[in-house]
Amino acid sequence: MIPPEPSQSTERENTEEGVFKTFVVPDRTRMEEHTIVVDGDVIIGNHSEIRYGIISNSSILGERVEISGDLISRSDVRVDIWSHIGGNIKTGTNAYIGEFVTIDGKLVVKGDLDIGNDVRINGGFEAKGWIVVRNPIPVIVYLYLYISELLRIGKDEEVEKALSELFEDDAGAVSVNSMVIPNGSRISIDSIRVPSKALIGSGCRLVGNIRATSLEMANDTTLYGSIRTIQDVTLGKSNIIHGNIVSRGNVYIREKTHVLGEINAQAIKIHESARVDGIMRASGGIVFEREEAKVLTEKELMQLNI
């Protein structure tokens, strides 16, 4: 059975709970040798393990989050209880550190420091603002209260705008500005394992084999790894995948995307300008999408006659 054209817009998850179930990679995210660099903010769910450092605008970490490198933010940093930072924490504004957090490196805060009891900082700390020793409000509770307060005071449009900016999941046109890592995710140089679907923006450089429920990728992104999903995979224009694609669902590949490995799926729809170096296997069939014929105007026809 040949797959139908994917819908141009999927159902937006417009609740607080839904926001944190999807792995969202913002445009222009770069996974370097030891660091993930994000233009916008980073939200990491509980019990996640990140074998990288992170550079971002602001960072929000849930409970028992493990980060192997430095955590550097231009704006606020919030770290919930029992989390472990394997390097330094540096923030250009304020820091909120929950109880029983361990920081292997140094804590440098240019603003105020709100810190809980039994926090272990092996490299010492610097804070230019006020220092308050108390247990800061849990990160996830903070996020829920923030969104709930906006709803309470009638800021429905602001909430909708914030969620819309967080991720636009139009197929082939993903546009996001914050990195969201769901609860229980595992990211290392070898693999990116997330519990639900993945939305990847444009102009990214990612390293590792992605394992997700489903995946949508925008344009001009390079992945040094493979993709394995239970549901559909949709790749936009001019992407490069240095690995195989294996899916129990359907695979859609748009113009000028290059897959260096094989594709195994239920059904495949691929643009004729895309390239697959390996074998394509699909029990439901393979469809090649052709370029649309250009309709010439009367003026262009006259010029051709000349």
C-alpha angles and dihedrals in degrees: 000000000000113000117245121238109281114252116260093234131027126207108287116231098231101173129089091244093050093053093065097047097070126076104230124189114192125224115280095016111160127200104204128182096285105357142061109217117202126180093209135030131313126220117186120190127223122291094012124147120212115183091196140068118250132225114188146133093264135349132215117185125187129213121312095002117164120209118178100200141031123317108214123176134172089209135025126337122207119185120181128215125302093010121144126215112194094200139019129318115218124175132176093213131010134347130207113194120184129215122292094014115151122210114187093193135035129307113221117182122177092190134030125329120216106186135175131222124281094023112157118211110178096185099045127243145256124203124174095190136047120320117212121183108210137104108277118222111277112267099237091046088051091054093047092048091048094053093039091052091052089053092046094055092047099258093138091139092054091051091048090047092049093050091044092052090046090066136348104196100195107146111259092003106073112167120181137156103189131058111230119190112188126224115289097016122153120207123178138143088272103044148011108210118181129171098230140013126331127222114192124190133214130288095019130148111209132178126201142047109290119223114184142137091252136345137215120184126187122208140309095013125143121209119190095202145041133284124229122177141160094218135032129326119208120186122189128210129317097000123151120213114190095199147030130305116220119177138160087210133052127300122216120190123185135201122324096352113147123210110189094193138043131296123220116178146133090260135350132212113184134173115242091237092056120094132218116185096192135052121294117217123183125158090200095052141263125260125194113209114214130213112268112252112250115241109221121219122234090256092052090049091052090050090052091052089053 
